[in-house]
Amino acid sequence: MGKHSRQGVPQRHTIETTELVDTSGTAHRVSIDAAAEGVRGGRYATLCGGDVVAAALAAREARFCRLCAPLPTQRSR
């Protein structure tokens, strides 16, 4: 295949994310960069546009945010 064979094919942009459970028990997706920034201030900017305070690390299993879930991302583990 030639070097121009992929012309016209849109590139899929992915964001590396992690999940964060808020105080209401809802799991949101947060970019790795937003998670690092949130550690300092205690508030996290989610992919759905929310600004949440994280629950304790011992939070029970959560339901997923319907706005964050369908966004194309690359989850980190």
C-alpha positions, 0 to 999 in steps of 0.5 A: 500500500502506498503512503497515501492509502489512508487519505480521507479516513478520519482519525479517531481521537481518544482520551485516556480516562479513569472512573471516579465515583461522586458523593451521590454514587454515580461513576463518571469518566475523568481524563487522566489530566483532570484527575491529576488536577482534581487531586489538588483542589478536590473537584474533578471536571468530568467528560460529561461537563460536570464538576464533582467532588469525589466520594471516599475510596471505599464507596460502594459499587456505583451506577454509571453516568449516562452522559459520560458512558457513550463518549469514545475514550480509552480507559486506563487500568 
